[in-house]
């Protein structure tokens, strides 16, 4: 009887400690992306996905010898598509945060950027830095952490106005409901390319943004394979080529492009 109990305990322990299925063993990966971010992840006139994130995803997944099946998501879906098993990877220009690391893991980052601010041309003389956002209304896209970082990390008492996506942010700043849009400088560079958008980029680089790939919690093997692929992408010049392709005319400083310091696969 004692031997039977010991075997049962060992069996239950092994089951509880079992790792989730790794992306390494799959031939096709479901890659979650957004389609509403110009230059980064959008639908072209032919209906195909295009942008920096799309090119990076294609390059890295091909280095792993896998095929891609795209899954289009909204801004607030980045975590749930991984936790409920609908996606293997998330390429949604998602920055690494301690809160997100509690429920998913991150491969990379595959790019390190900074936060910036876009304002109406008439306001460029009064909003020149993150401190100037005090008591001003800023756009908060649900599912992102940008507004929180301004208020909590920078201790700037800005007023966060929620929006479902950046297109709504553009509408709100145009009609005066908000005073500024702050997010990753690459995202802002893309928004400024949209027809009819007349905004001034402040150039107030702050809050490092470590843009990484979301992977399922516990997929250490998959995370490590992706990190090796990211390293190769930088070492052979592909990363610099893709950054220049999409942001070479945006004004973003691309003079130094090196392999980012990885988060590490837990």
N, C-alpha and C positions, 0 to 999 in steps of 0.2 A: 504493500500500500504506500509506504514511504517513497519507494522508487517511482511509482506512478505519479504521486503528487509532485515530486521533483521534476519529472518530465513535463507535466502539465504547466508548471511554473515557468520552466525554460522555454516552452513553446509559446506561451502567452507573452513572455518578455520579448522573444524574438519577433513576434508579430507586431508588438507595440513599437518596436524600434525599426521596423522595416522602412526603407527609404521609398519615396514616391518614384514612379517610373521616370527614368531620365530621358531627356530629349536625345541623348547620344544614341539610344537604341532605335530611334524612329527614322524612317525614310523621308517622311514629310512632316514639316513643322507648321503649326498654326501660329501665324505672326499677327498680333493685334496692332493696328495702326489707326491714326486719325486721318481724315480727309479734308480738314478745314483750316490747315495752317500753310499759307503760301510759302514757297521755297523749301519747306521742311517736309510736309506730307499732305498732298492734295491730289485731286483728280484732274487729269489733263483733258483737253478737248475731245480726245478719243475715248474718254472714260477710264483710261488706265491710271493707276496710281503713279505718282512721280514725286521727286523732292529728295532732299538730303537724307532723311531717315530711310526712305525707300531704297536709295542706292546703297546706303550702309548695310541695311538688312540683307539685301540681295548679295552683297559682297561677302559678308560674314557667314551667312547660311550656306553659300556655295563652297566656302573654304571648309565647312563641316561636311560637305558632300551630301547635303540634304536639298529637298524641294520645299517651296514655300506655298502655303495656302493662306491668303490674306483674310483677316477678320477686321472689319471696320468697327471702331468703337467711338464713344463720346468721351469728353474730358474726364468724367467721374468714374469711368469703367476700368481704369488701368489695373487696379488691384483685384477687383472681383472676377475678371476674366481669367486670372491666374488661380485664385483661391477656389473657384468653382470648376476648374479644369477645362474651360472653354478655349484657352490659348496656352501655347508652350512658351511664347516670348511676347514681350510688349516693347515695341519701339514707338513710344508716344512722347518723345522728348521729355522724359520723366527724370527729375532730379532725385538724388539720393537723400533720404531723410531718416532719422532714427525711428520715427513712427511707422514709416513704410517698411523698414527693415524688420519690424516685428512680425509682419505677415507674409512678406515675399523676400526673395534674395535678389541681389543685383550683380550682373556681370558688367565689367568695365569700371569706371565710365569710358565711353567711347569718344567723349568730347567734354572739355571744361570751358565754360563760358562765364559771363557775369550778367547781372541784372542791370537793366537800364530803364529809362522813362521816356515816354512819348507824350507830347502836349500839343495843344493848338498853337499855331505860330504866334498868335496874340499874347500867349502866356509864357513864351520862352524867356522873357526878361524877369519873370517872377518865380518860375519854377526851374531852378538850375541845378538842384541837388536833392537827394532823398529827404533831407531835413525840411525842404520847402513844401513837402507834402503834408505837413502838420495841418490838421483841421480841413484838409481838402479831400474830395471824393475820388477814390481810385477804383478801378474795375477789379473785381475778384471773380475769376472764372472758377465755377464749382469744380472741385476735384484737384485744384492746384494749390500750392502753398505760398505763392508769391506775396499776397497781401499779408498773410500771417508773418512772413519773414520781415516785412517792413515794420509792422506793429510790434512784434515780440522781440525780434533780434536787434532791430535798429532803434527801438523805443521811440518810434515816430507815431504820433497819435493821428494817423490818417483814418478816413472813414471808408470802409470797404463796402462797395455796392455790388451785390451778386449778379452774375450773368451766366447763361448756359455755355457761351463760347465767345471767341474773340470777335466774331462778326457783330455780335450784340454790343460788345465793348466799343467798337468803332461807331455804331449808331448812337450810343450814349454820349460819347465825347463830342460827336458832331452836333447833337442837339442840346448840349450843355448839362446833361444829367450827371456827368462826372467831369473831373478836371484833368485826369491823367490816366494813362495805361502803363503799368509797369510789369515787365516780365523778362525772360531771357532775351538778350540782345538779338539773337538769331531770329526768334519769333517776331520781335518788333521789326526787324529788317524786312521780313516777309510781309507783314501787315502793311508796311509803307509802300509796297509795290502794287497794292490793290488799286484798281481804277477808282478815281474820285476821292482817294484818301489824301488829305493835306495836313500832315502832322510834322512836328519838329522833334528830332531825336536829341535828347538833352546831352548824352555822352557822359552820364554820371555813373560810371561802372562801379558796382558794389555787389555784395553778397555773391560769392562764388557759386556757380551753378554746375554741379557735377552730373552731366546727362548720361544716364546708364540704361542698360537693358534689364527689364523686369523678367525674372525667371521664377519658377515655382519654388517655394520654400523647401530646402533640403536637397535640391538637385545640384549637388557639389560637382559631380562629373560634368554635367552640362555647362555649369558656370565656368569651370576651369578650361573646357574646350573653347568656349567663347572668348575668354581672356587671351588664350593663345592666338586665336584668329585676329583679335583686335591688335595685338602686338605686331603680327605679320602685316596687317593693313597699314600700320604706321611705318614699319621698317621698309616696306617696298614702295612707299610714296603714294599709295592709293588714298590714304586719309587726306593728305595735303591736296591732292588732285580734286577730290570731291568737295572739300571746303572751298577751294578756289572756284570750282564750277558753279556752286550755288551762292557763295557769299563774297566772291572776289570783287564785285562792284558795289558792295553794300556799305563800305567804309569800316567794316569790322577788321581789327588788326589780325592778320594772318602771317605775320613775319616769323613767329616762332610756333611750329606745330610739332609736338613731341608726344610720345606715349604717355597718357595720363597715369597717375598713380592709382592702381586698382584698389577697390574696396576689400578684396579678399573673399574667398568662397568659404562660408562657415559650414 
